[in-house]
Amino acid sequence: MVKYINGAEGAPGAIGPYSQATVVGNLAFLSGQVPIDPSTGKLVEGGIEEQTDQVMQNLSAVLRKLGADFSNVCKTTILLKDLSHFATVNELYGTAMGEAKPARATFQVAGLPLGALVEIEMIAQISE
């Protein structure tokens, strides 16, 4: 059975016909988060540092709604508008993730929603 998760406090609502996360069994598939400030509904101001920090905050909020945190994450995908931001995003991501070191892939893409510089999605193991 598939459960659609929405309404995570501290994370922006979905900007399209999808959910913040989908749960199947004990796996949670978190939709890609772009750096939307949930209080304004707009992209955060600033560059890659501010955008990456906001994305990680948004993902953390969705994980909290699921009763989880970054230590539950088993797979991450990072999408970058410009791969030259890799080192900066990698450092900020690593700091936010702490001891968690899930499998990961990083790609450069032609564009991201709302002109964002970074988008991150995650898969996490949670309690059923």
N, C-alpha and C positions, 0 to 999 in steps of 0.2 A: 504494500500500500504506500502511495506517495503522499507526503504531507507538504503543503506549501506554507512557508514561514514568511510572515510580513509583520510590520509594526515594531521592529527592533528599535528601542529607545536609544537615541544617540547616533542613528544611522539614517541616511536619506531614504525615502521611499523609492520604490522602483520607478524609473522614468519611462517605462514601456510595459507591454503585456508579459511580465515575468515576475517572479518572487525574489525577495532578498536571499532566500535559501530554499532548497528542496531537500527533504529528508526521506531516505529509503532505508529501512532497517536501522542500523546504527551508523550510517554514513550521511553526512550533511554536505551538500554541494552548494557552496556560497557563490552567488552570482558575482560577476566582476564588479568591483567598486571603482568608480572614478572619484576624483577629489571634490565631491559636492559637500558643502557645509550644510548639515541637516537643519540648522537654524534659519538659513536664508534660502536654501534650495538652489544656490548658485555655486559655480566653481570657486574655490578659495583663490584669493589673490596671491601672487607671488610665483615663484618658479618651481623647479622640480623638487626642491626640499620641502616646501610647504605642501605641495600636492601629494608627495609620497606620505608625509606625516598624516594628512587628512585621510588618505586611502586606508592606512593602517588603523587609524581610529575607527573608521567606518566598519572595517572588517571585525575589529575587536568587539564593537557593539553588537553585530549580528551573532558572533560567537557567544557573547554573554546571554543573548536571548535563547540560545540553544543550551545553556548551562555548560559552556565550554570556554576554552581560551586557546591561545596560540600553541600550547603544548599538545593539543588534540589534533593539530593539523598534520595531515599525512602527504599532501600534494599541493603545490602552489604553481600558478602560472602568472607570470608578469608580462604585460604588454607595454612596450615603450614606443612613443612616437619617434624618439631619437636614441639609438643605441649608445651614443656618446654619453648619455646619462647613466649608463649601467653602474659605474663605480659608486656614484652618489646614492642611487636607489639601493644598491646592494648593501652599503653601509647603514643606511637608515632602516632598511628592512631587517637586517641582522640585529640591530639594536632593539627594534620592536619585538622581534621573535624571541630574543633571549636565548635560552638553551635549546629551544626547538629548532631542529634542522631538517625540515621535511624535504622530500624530493621536490625538484623545481625545474621549470623550464622558463626561459626568457626569450621573447621575440621582439623584433622591431616591426611595427605595423605602419601602414600608410596614413592612418588616422584613427582617432578615438572619439567617442561621443562627447559632444559639447566642446570639442577642441582640447580635451585633456591631454596632458603629457604622459600620464601613466594610468594603467588599470591593472588591478590584481584580483584574481579569483582563487578560491581555496576549496579543498576537500578535507573534511575533518571527520574523525571518528567520535561519536557521541554515545551517551547512554540512551537506550531505547525507552 
